[in-house]
Amino acid sequence: MNEQELAVLSEIARQIRILIIQMIGRSASGHPGGSLSAVEILTWLYFREMNIDPQNPGLPDRDRFVLSKGHAAPVLYATLAKRGFFPEGLLDSLRQVDSCLQGHPHRLDTPGVEASTGSLGQGLSMASGMAMGLRLSQNPARVYALIGDGESQEGQIWEAAMTSGFRQLTNLCVFLDYNDLQIDGRVSEIKDIRPLREKWESFRWRVHEIDGHDFSQIAAVLAEFRNEKERPTMIVARTVKGKGVSFMENNVNFHGQAPNAQEVTAALGELNHGR
Amino acid sequence: MAVESLRGAYGKTLLKLGRENPDLVVLDADLAKSTQTQVFAREFAGRFIDMGLAEQDMVSTAAGIALTGKTVFASSFCTFLVGRVFDQVRQSVCYNRANVKLVGTHSGLGVGEDGATHQALEDIALTRALPEIRVIVPADAVETALAVEYAAATPGPFFIRLTRNNLPTLFGPEHRFAMGRAPLLRDGSDITLIGMGAMVEKALQAAELLGAARISAAVIDFSSLKPLDEEILLRFAKKTGRILTVEDHSVRGGLGSACAEFLSQQCPVRMKIMGMDDQFGRSGKPEDLYVHFKLTAADIAGAGKEMLSRP
């Protein structure tokens, strides 16, 4: 990846982070930490990887993205808006009573949202189902999903992992947003999900481990995914919760708590100038 | 009356629908031989997916497949399909308005010897509380086939509750199923007996017993439980002034509750709600269980007489 391309992508990611902070700040409610940790992943998927048309969000051969960790809705909404699925101005209405942007993604309300998610563990099964449905129709579209590390404590994740691995869903690519924080504290202290590579490989997945904020690494493993012939793909993406805002980084308090007005100003200041 | 298997009718109908619709997909969770989805599986191996013992994954996967444009049937025993997996039914299926048809077999005490763990007595209460989903409880094989066809042809979530046991065939080949329309099986003027599933036949027998005691009992098959047939309910509440419901299900949240919710607000009449009250089932032959838990035709007739004996 050349420097110019990297600069373009980094600028999109920076703008998405600003939108996330602004929308959660305005609604005074939402999940900033796990939204900020997934910005590079969604930026790459929506701006470089997926076959999608924001003007025609229902095309049958479109690639699908399922946000299994539905509480990161702000990063999905910001990315969809930035990509042109709906006007950025709508982001102001996040979580308001008359808004099309629910606290957790709802496919019947928001253009570009493929599945309603929020109850953890279910999105991966739905993504796996989409991959099966597309394969049954001999549709070449691919399915991408993002699961959380805390979410990986849900039993349903491993039911879906077993199904997708056994059924060799090569058209399914799942990112694990591995920031090691969940509401009650460190994932590794509450119920450690490691070892990850061994777990997913034993469930018959192709496993890649990357820095989830590095576009080059994201691009490289997705190129491998496109050529995958045997297994579904698990990308364990090491991330930083709250990435991009110094006082939110690795701060569990910003899992599900909105920044106050002062914090919003400080965060936007960092994102606008302090780089 | 000839008896037929509701599960058998389900399997046969799936096979027929599968031949007509290449986008029909069927999922099961290691109970294909019991639910009879195996009939479909034999001819359409590619469109049948045995999810193994993973009901949560099955229901959410069904929603995912449906979101790619398929019509998906998913089956297991009722208690595992909507009890164990309630949140997946709620969020993956209903909230997504996914085109998923949940067809549960082995409902209620009629499961028999397997006992309480396998006897779903809350599945109607659970599904009836959810938006988007329609709930059907067929009373015989004919109604089962028609309900399955109706669900396949109608976009959106359905729950169809079947029995393990064969039931007498109540309807002829000319019968037509309509959502929200409860078939009147017998007219009457003193009391209305409303049954669901396996209890419809017992309500008919009870009406005979009541008739012998010069009590004129109407019998309605409330197979279409959500939406409820409010029109016939209102008409017979006004006509007979007494409504007795009977269900192989908890009295809390089921058929009787559905009728009471409506009638208490629109046309309060004397009601008796028969079913399982705050208790689990147990092992035994189905007919012995119905005796044990006082859900026989004689029990229904007795309750009907009791209602009429009071002013």
Interface residues (C-beta under 8 A of the other chain):
Chain A: P60 V66 H106 R107 L108 E114 A115 S116 T117 G118 S119 G121 Q122 S125 M126 A127 S128 G129 M130 A131 M132 G133 L134 L136 S137 N139 G155 Q156 E159 A160 M162 T163
Chain B: D23 V25 G46 R47 I49 M51 G52 A54 Q56 D57 V59 S60 T61 A62 A63 G64 I65 A66 L67 T68 G69 K70 D87 Q88 R90 Q91 S92 Y95 N96 R97
